[in-house]
Amino acid sequence: MTEPNQAYVAGLATDLRHRRPDALRTAEDELQKLRGHMHTIARFISNQAIALDIRQGLAQDLHLPEPKR
């Protein structure tokens, strides 16, 4: 897959920012929610009080590094 032309991407971002300033805010809010979910998942997978096979299965399903212990 080729990298997008940086000038083209910057132009699209500028255009979007002017036409739909709320879209960027919404995308940033959604990204923050996703980061929160990923933090929760990482804590769960790292929690040694939960059975290892369950944590490993979740990590496999989500294509994340598996816990060793």
C-alpha positions in Angstrom: 0.0 0.0 0.0 1.4 3.4 -0.9 1.6 6.3 1.4 -0.9 9.1 0.7 0.4 12.4 -0.7 1.0 14.6 2.4 -0.2 17.8 0.6 -3.4 16.1 -0.5 -4.1 14.8 3.0 -3.4 18.3 4.5 -5.7 19.8 1.9 -8.5 17.4 2.8 -8.0 18.1 6.5 -8.1 21.8 6.0 -11.2 21.5 3.8 -12.9 19.3 6.5 -11.9 21.7 9.3 -13.6 24.6 7.4 -16.7 22.8 6.2 -17.4 20.7 9.3 -15.5 21.9 12.4 -17.8 19.7 14.5 -16.6 16.6 12.7 -13.1 16.9 14.0 -14.3 17.4 17.5 -16.6 14.3 17.2 -13.7 12.3 15.8 -11.4 13.4 18.7 -14.2 12.5 21.2 -14.6 9.0 19.6 -10.8 8.5 19.7 -10.7 9.3 23.4 -13.5 6.8 24.0 -11.5 4.2 22.1 -8.4 4.9 24.1 -10.4 4.4 27.3 -11.7 1.1 26.1 -8.2 -0.1 25.1 -6.9 1.0 28.5 -9.7 -1.1 30.2 -8.9 -4.1 28.0 -5.2 -3.8 28.7 -5.9 -3.8 32.5 -8.1 -6.8 32.1 -5.6 -8.8 30.2 -2.9 -7.9 32.7 -5.0 -8.7 35.7 -3.5 -11.9 37.2 -6.6 -12.5 39.3 -8.4 -13.5 36.1 -7.7 -17.0 34.7 -4.8 -17.0 32.3 -6.6 -18.9 29.6 -9.5 -16.3 29.5 -7.0 -13.4 29.3 -5.0 -15.2 26.6 -8.2 -15.9 24.6 -9.3 -12.3 24.7 -5.8 -11.1 23.7 -5.9 -13.6 20.8 -9.4 -12.5 19.7 -8.3 -8.8 19.7 -4.9 -9.5 18.1 -3.1 -8.2 21.1 0.1 -9.5 22.8 -0.9 -12.5 25.0 -0.1 -12.5 28.8 2.5 -15.1 29.8 1.4 -15.4 33.5 
